[in-house]
Amino acid sequence: MNIKFKSIFQHVTLPAFLVSIASIVVITYFGLLALERLKPKTPPVQTYQKEAEKTLIDEYYPEKKYTVSELIEENGKYIVFVYCGAKDGDVFASGVVIGRDKNENLIVLTNYHVIENLKTTSSSVPSCGVRVQGAEGAEGNEYYYGQPTFFPEEISKKDMELIDFAFLTIKAEPRIKLTQIAEDGTKTEADLPSTFLVLDTFPIICSSDQLKIGEDLVVLGFPDVSGIGIPGIESTAKFTATEGIISEKINNSDYYFNTSAKIEYGNSGGGAFLKSSGCLAGLPTFVRAGELESLGRILNTNKLKGEFLNKVISF
């Protein structure tokens, strides 16, 4: 064996030997690279989890840009006109039907300043009423009593007053009676309907990730200035939409954020919805005037849900 081994290599020069070795190394490298590319790819677990999370978010918050009319069609049924008898005069505002309590009563979310100065009434008659936007644009053909409601074991009245949120409970009874006057002066009294608010869905509250500066939103409600202001003609606030954006960065600790959308008296307690997903971003609550312009303040419903609403409403 040794003699044959020597006879094979004794005539091979060193440079030729090195070239042969280098050729073998290069061929082996590219061969392995080609085999690696032919193998089926399995994504890492972390990448799969991120894709699954994104899919889940997209299912709940699809990347759809609502038009204003589409947003109203989807969420307008949750916005109600609120009127309460106050000691210094009647208060007119807005509210959002947010869900049901443990007794299956409908709960309207509005601002505390709407109910803070109510007249004293008999125990059987609530201090506030609710008017619902009628079907196909009909104005105010459904009325309900709205009883200001507190949940002292779950939420302190002090917190409600400080943060400025309140609840109205809508029940089927007692019914509101309407006095109608005919042209000849004849008066008739009739029970108003109490079956319109048969809701099995409620607005979806925005997640904190969705509340970003620059997001388009639409404010829905019943501002005072939307009614007719002609002498001799009754002025009734109409269902109204105004557009704007979230005007500042929102932190997790923020109860309020600014918006460029127009807000007027009567908008208090209404709904501000994002056009990107249709979710409820908050309640228009007040306006702060600057030297030249003013910015509306929206009460953050995501913050309210995490700290208070979850205690009394099932989402």
Protein Blocks (a to p, Z undefined) as FASTA:
>chain_A
ZZmmmmmmmmpcfklmmmmmmmmmmmmmmmmmmmmmmpccdddfklmmmmmmmmmmmmmm
ccbdddfklmmmmmmmmpccdddddfkbccddddddfbdcfkopacddddfklmmmcccd
dfklcfbdcddddeehiahiaccdddddddfklpcfklmmmnopadddddfbdcdddddd
dfkopacdddddfklmpcfbdcddddfklmcghiacddddjdfklpccbehiacdddddd
dddddfbdcdfklmbdcdfbdcdehjgopacddfklopafbdcfbdcddfkbccdddddf
klmmmmmmmmmpcZZ
